[in-house]
């Protein structure tokens, strides 16, 4: 598998997806297509051996995440995680979708003996191996789980996790809503719509031609977390909006986006397996899924406000120019600071998270 070049890998994945479309009767809902494109073992984007994370295209990477951009991200998040560990009287961290292992390394270094165990849940075997290499110094403290634990006591973290969960696509023609799926077209794929009872959760006025997304899988993930988490808190950092902004009439093209070589495009049907496919998070849906499943929403804020509340500015007082430049990207409104949000959930314990002491936007959800 590792000897296959990108074009061969993509062709093999495309053939696999065409077989799935044929088995489904010639039409495949987009969420199933997205799942195959990202997670087919050995072939999907997150399951193959290509490099995903890095600061520059010259590294062969496709995009940069906050922990890769600056170690200050994890060190600052650690202040919030420490408070949650203490408040909930737990000593285990669960990270879902740990990527390169950068965030895990930063949290483990910052928290030291306060963490007894760091458990990682990641679907990608190749990413697991890279995480093992990066986290080898922490020995048996780090473990990888193949399935959800039946009962969880700890603090959950997920950075850019929810955006990579498959979404359903809807299309509005001005009169009716359709579910958008995928059909084969020669060696490639095209969109095809089917009449559907699915509707956006927002009652706004939609413009004819609107395409938008539903996040059933991400919301189901939150419900499962609520069922397993007996005592603890969860912090999810991702790009997204509250529902009223997400389904605003001006966002007629939806939020579906692809990333390759640090460039973005809007065609998820091309070059399958060679680029990331994501959608922004509807944080209202996440909050409601949590509440409906018995969790409390403790806070919701921009990444910039959250990191400042957790002490990032104090860490920068003696920083050099490079560190300041990295931190600027974490905080700047036109970079990650405003587009990325943080939501905090809890079950079985209650506290006021330091990350939302100023600028909490829970009322906008």
C-alpha positions as CSV (number, residue, x, y, z in Angstrom):
1,X,0.0,0.0,0.0
2,X,2.8,2.4,0.9
3,X,4.3,2.0,-2.6
4,X,1.3,3.3,-4.4
5,X,1.6,6.9,-5.7
6,X,-1.2,9.4,-5.1
7,X,-2.9,8.9,-8.4
8,X,-3.0,5.1,-8.0
9,X,-4.3,5.4,-4.5
10,X,-7.0,7.8,-5.6
11,X,-8.0,5.5,-8.5
12,X,-8.3,2.5,-6.2
13,X,-10.5,4.5,-3.7
14,X,-12.6,5.8,-6.6
15,X,-13.2,2.2,-7.8
16,X,-14.1,1.2,-4.2
17,X,-16.6,4.1,-4.0
18,X,-18.1,3.2,-7.4
19,X,-18.7,-0.3,-6.2
20,X,-20.4,1.1,-3.1
21,X,-22.6,3.3,-5.3
22,X,-23.6,0.3,-7.5
23,X,-24.4,-1.8,-4.4
24,X,-26.6,1.0,-3.1
25,X,-28.6,1.0,-6.3
26,X,-26.7,3.8,-8.2
27,X,-27.1,6.6,-5.7
28,X,-25.1,7.2,-2.5
29,X,-26.0,9.8,0.1
30,X,-23.3,12.3,0.5
31,X,-22.5,11.4,4.2
32,X,-21.8,7.9,3.1
33,X,-19.6,9.1,0.2
34,X,-17.7,11.4,2.6
35,X,-17.2,8.6,5.1
36,X,-15.7,6.4,2.3
37,X,-13.5,9.2,1.0
38,X,-12.1,10.0,4.4
39,X,-12.0,6.7,6.3
40,X,-11.9,3.6,3.9
41,X,-9.1,1.5,5.5
42,X,-5.8,2.1,3.7
43,X,-7.3,4.3,1.1
44,X,-9.3,7.1,2.6
45,X,-7.7,10.5,3.3
46,X,-7.4,9.9,7.1
47,X,-6.5,6.2,6.6
48,X,-3.7,6.4,4.1
49,X,0.0,7.3,4.6
50,X,0.1,10.8,3.2
51,X,1.2,13.6,5.5
52,X,-1.7,15.8,6.7
53,X,-0.4,18.2,9.3
54,X,2.3,20.8,8.8
55,X,2.9,24.5,8.8
56,X,4.0,24.9,5.2
57,X,3.2,23.2,1.8
58,X,6.9,22.4,1.4
59,X,6.5,19.8,4.1
60,X,4.1,17.9,2.0
61,X,1.2,18.6,4.3
62,X,-2.3,19.9,3.6
63,X,-3.2,22.1,6.5
64,X,-2.0,23.3,9.9
65,X,-3.8,22.9,13.2
66,X,-3.4,25.1,16.2
67,X,-1.2,22.6,18.1
68,X,1.1,22.3,15.1
69,X,1.2,26.1,14.7
70,X,2.3,26.8,18.3
71,X,3.1,24.8,21.4
72,X,1.4,27.6,23.4
73,X,-2.0,26.3,22.2
74,X,-1.7,23.1,24.2
75,X,0.1,24.7,27.1
76,X,-2.7,27.3,27.5
77,X,-5.5,24.7,27.0
78,X,-3.8,22.8,29.8
79,X,-4.8,25.4,32.3
80,X,-8.5,24.8,31.5
81,X,-8.0,21.0,31.5
82,X,-6.3,21.1,34.9
83,X,-9.2,23.1,36.4
84,X,-11.6,20.5,35.0
85,X,-9.6,17.6,36.3
86,X,-9.6,19.1,39.7
87,X,-13.2,20.1,39.7
88,X,-14.4,16.7,38.6
89,X,-11.9,14.8,40.7
90,X,-10.6,12.8,37.8
91,X,-7.1,12.0,36.4
92,X,-7.6,10.7,32.9
93,X,-7.8,12.6,29.6
94,X,-9.5,11.2,26.5
95,X,-8.6,12.7,23.2
96,X,-10.6,11.9,20.1
97,X,-8.9,12.4,16.7
98,X,-5.4,13.1,18.0
99,X,-3.9,14.0,14.6
100,X,-0.1,14.1,14.8
101,X,-0.1,13.8,18.6
102,X,1.1,17.4,19.0
103,X,-1.8,18.4,21.3
104,X,-1.3,15.3,23.4
105,X,2.4,16.0,23.8
106,X,1.7,19.6,24.9
107,X,-0.9,18.6,27.4
108,X,1.1,15.8,28.9
109,X,4.2,18.0,29.2
110,X,2.2,20.8,30.9
111,X,0.1,18.7,33.2
112,X,2.8,16.1,34.3
113,X,1.8,13.9,37.1
114,X,-1.7,15.4,37.3
115,X,-2.6,13.0,34.5
116,X,-2.6,9.3,35.3
117,X,-3.6,8.1,31.9
118,X,-4.0,9.7,28.4
119,X,-6.4,7.7,26.2
120,X,-6.5,8.3,22.5
121,X,-9.3,7.2,20.2
122,X,-8.3,7.5,16.5
123,X,-9.7,5.7,13.5
124,X,-6.5,6.0,11.5
125,X,-3.9,3.3,11.9
126,X,-1.2,5.4,10.2
127,X,-1.8,8.4,12.5
128,X,-1.7,6.1,15.5
129,X,1.8,5.0,14.6
130,X,2.9,8.6,14.2
131,X,1.3,9.4,17.6
132,X,3.2,6.5,19.2
133,X,6.5,7.8,17.9
134,X,5.8,11.3,19.1
135,X,4.5,10.2,22.6
136,X,7.0,7.4,23.2
137,X,8.6,9.4,26.0
138,X,5.4,9.2,28.1
139,X,5.5,5.4,28.1
140,X,2.5,3.5,29.4
141,X,0.7,6.6,30.5
142,X,-0.6,6.9,26.9
143,X,-2.9,4.2,25.5
144,X,-4.9,3.8,22.3
145,X,-8.5,2.6,22.4
146,X,-10.2,0.6,19.6
147,X,-13.7,1.4,20.9
148,X,-15.6,3.6,23.3
149,X,-15.1,2.7,27.0
150,X,-18.3,1.6,28.6
151,X,-17.9,4.2,31.4
152,X,-15.7,7.3,31.3
153,X,-14.4,9.4,34.1
154,X,-12.2,12.2,32.9
155,X,-11.7,15.2,30.7
156,X,-12.4,14.9,26.9
157,X,-10.7,17.0,24.3
158,X,-11.2,17.2,20.6
159,X,-9.5,19.7,18.4
160,X,-10.8,19.9,14.8
161,X,-12.7,16.7,15.4
162,X,-16.3,17.5,14.7
163,X,-15.7,19.2,11.3
164,X,-14.3,15.9,9.9
165,X,-17.5,13.9,10.7
166,X,-19.6,13.1,7.6
167,X,-22.5,15.4,6.9
168,X,-25.7,15.1,5.0
169,X,-26.1,17.6,2.1
170,X,-29.4,19.3,1.3
171,X,-30.3,21.4,-1.7
172,X,-33.2,23.8,-2.0
173,X,-34.7,24.6,-5.4
174,X,-37.0,27.4,-4.1
175,X,-40.0,25.1,-3.5
176,X,-38.7,21.8,-2.1
177,X,-35.7,20.4,-0.2
178,X,-33.7,17.5,-1.7
179,X,-31.0,15.3,-0.3
180,X,-27.9,15.6,-2.4
181,X,-26.1,12.3,-3.1
182,X,-23.4,11.0,-5.5
183,X,-23.6,8.9,-8.6
184,X,-20.9,7.5,-10.9
185,X,-20.0,9.4,-14.1
186,X,-17.4,7.5,-16.0
187,X,-14.3,7.3,-13.9
188,X,-15.5,10.1,-11.6
189,X,-18.6,11.3,-9.7
190,X,-21.3,13.9,-9.9
191,X,-24.0,15.1,-7.6
192,X,-27.6,14.0,-7.9
193,X,-30.6,15.0,-5.8
194,X,-33.4,13.0,-4.4
195,X,-36.6,14.3,-2.8
196,X,-36.4,14.1,1.0
197,X,-38.1,14.8,4.2
198,X,-34.9,16.2,5.7
199,X,-34.9,19.9,6.5
200,X,-32.5,22.3,8.1
201,X,-33.2,22.8,11.9
202,X,-33.6,26.5,11.3
203,X,-36.8,28.2,10.0
204,X,-35.1,31.0,8.1
205,X,-35.9,32.2,4.6
206,X,-33.7,30.1,2.3
207,X,-32.6,31.4,-1.1
208,X,-33.3,29.2,-4.2
209,X,-30.2,27.2,-5.0
210,X,-29.1,26.9,-1.4
211,X,-26.9,24.0,-0.4
212,X,-26.3,23.3,3.2
213,X,-25.4,20.6,5.7
214,X,-26.9,18.5,8.5
215,X,-24.7,17.2,11.2
216,X,-26.5,14.0,12.4
217,X,-23.2,12.1,12.9
218,X,-21.5,14.8,15.0
219,X,-24.7,15.1,17.1
220,X,-24.9,11.3,17.6
221,X,-21.2,11.4,18.7
222,X,-22.1,13.9,21.4
223,X,-25.1,11.8,22.5
224,X,-22.8,8.7,22.8
225,X,-20.3,10.7,24.8
226,X,-23.1,11.8,27.2
227,X,-24.1,8.2,27.6
228,X,-20.6,7.0,28.4
229,X,-19.2,10.0,30.4
230,X,-20.2,9.4,34.0
231,X,-18.2,12.2,35.5
232,X,-16.1,14.8,33.7
233,X,-16.0,17.6,31.2
234,X,-15.5,17.9,27.4
235,X,-13.9,20.7,25.4
236,X,-14.3,20.8,21.6
237,X,-12.4,23.4,19.5
238,X,-13.5,23.8,15.9
239,X,-14.5,26.3,13.3
240,X,-18.2,27.0,13.1
241,X,-21.2,29.1,14.0
242,X,-24.4,29.1,16.1
243,X,-27.4,27.9,14.2
244,X,-28.8,31.4,13.1
245,X,-25.4,32.2,11.5
246,X,-24.9,28.8,10.1
247,X,-28.2,28.8,8.2
248,X,-28.1,32.5,7.3
249,X,-29.6,33.2,3.8
250,X,-26.3,34.7,2.7
251,X,-24.6,31.4,3.3
252,X,-26.3,29.8,0.3
253,X,-23.3,27.7,-0.7
254,X,-23.1,26.0,2.7
255,X,-19.7,25.4,4.4
256,X,-18.4,22.2,2.7
257,X,-14.7,22.7,2.0
258,X,-11.7,20.6,0.9
259,X,-8.0,21.2,1.8
260,X,-4.9,20.0,0.0
261,X,-1.4,21.5,0.0
262,X,-2.6,24.4,2.1
263,X,-5.1,25.4,-0.5
264,X,-8.9,25.2,-0.2
265,X,-11.5,24.2,-2.9
266,X,-15.1,23.3,-2.9
267,X,-15.2,20.1,-5.0
268,X,-15.3,17.0,-2.7
269,X,-15.9,14.7,-5.6
270,X,-12.5,15.2,-7.2
271,X,-9.2,13.6,-6.2
272,X,-10.8,11.4,-3.6
273,X,-8.4,10.2,-0.8
274,X,-6.0,13.0,-1.6
275,X,-7.6,15.9,0.3
276,X,-9.5,16.6,3.4
277,X,-13.3,17.2,3.3
278,X,-14.8,19.2,6.1
279,X,-17.8,21.2,7.1
280,X,-18.1,24.0,9.7
281,X,-19.8,23.0,12.9
282,X,-23.3,24.0,13.9
283,X,-22.6,24.6,17.6
284,X,-26.3,25.0,18.4
285,X,-26.9,21.5,17.3
286,X,-23.9,20.3,19.4
287,X,-25.2,22.1,22.5
288,X,-28.8,20.8,22.0
289,X,-27.5,17.2,21.5
290,X,-25.6,17.5,24.7
291,X,-28.5,18.9,26.7
292,X,-30.9,16.4,25.3
293,X,-28.6,13.6,26.4
294,X,-28.2,14.9,29.9
295,X,-25.0,17.0,29.7
296,X,-24.6,20.7,30.8
297,X,-23.3,23.3,28.5
298,X,-20.7,25.2,30.6
299,X,-19.5,27.7,28.0
300,X,-19.1,28.8,24.4
301,X,-16.6,31.4,23.2
302,X,-14.2,32.3,20.4
303,X,-10.9,30.6,20.5
304,X,-9.2,34.0,21.0
305,X,-11.2,34.9,24.0
306,X,-10.9,31.3,25.5
307,X,-7.1,31.3,25.2
308,X,-6.8,34.8,26.6
309,X,-9.0,33.8,29.6
310,X,-6.7,30.8,30.1
311,X,-3.6,32.9,30.3
312,X,-2.1,33.1,26.8
313,X,-1.2,36.8,27.1
314,X,0.7,36.2,30.3
315,X,2.8,33.5,28.6
316,X,3.7,36.0,25.9
317,X,5.2,38.6,28.2
318,X,8.8,37.4,27.6
319,X,8.2,35.8,24.2
320,X,10.5,36.2,21.2
321,X,9.3,37.5,17.8
322,X,8.6,34.0,16.4
323,X,6.5,33.0,19.3
324,X,4.6,36.2,19.1
325,X,3.9,35.7,15.4
326,X,2.6,32.2,16.1
327,X,0.4,33.4,18.9
328,X,-1.0,36.1,16.7
329,X,-2.4,33.5,14.3
330,X,-4.1,31.8,17.2
331,X,-5.8,35.1,18.3
332,X,-6.2,37.2,15.3
333,X,-9.8,37.7,14.1
334,X,-8.8,37.1,10.4
335,X,-6.9,34.0,11.3
336,X,-8.1,31.4,13.9
337,X,-9.2,33.7,16.7
338,X,-12.8,34.4,15.7
339,X,-13.7,31.6,13.2
340,X,-12.7,28.9,15.7
341,X,-14.9,28.4,18.7
342,X,-14.7,26.4,22.0
343,X,-17.6,24.7,23.6
344,X,-17.5,23.1,27.1
345,X,-19.8,20.3,28.2
346,X,-19.9,18.5,31.5
347,X,-21.7,15.7,33.3
348,X,-21.6,14.6,36.9
349,X,-19.7,17.7,38.1
350,X,-20.3,21.4,37.9
351,X,-17.8,24.3,37.9
352,X,-17.3,27.7,36.1
353,X,-14.6,27.1,33.5
354,X,-11.8,29.8,33.4
355,X,-11.9,29.8,29.6
356,X,-15.3,31.5,29.6
357,X,-14.8,34.0,32.4
358,X,-15.0,36.8,29.9
359,X,-16.8,36.8,26.5
360,X,-19.0,33.8,27.0
361,X,-21.5,33.5,24.0
362,X,-23.6,30.7,25.3
363,X,-26.6,33.0,24.9
364,X,-26.1,33.0,21.1
365,X,-26.6,29.3,20.7
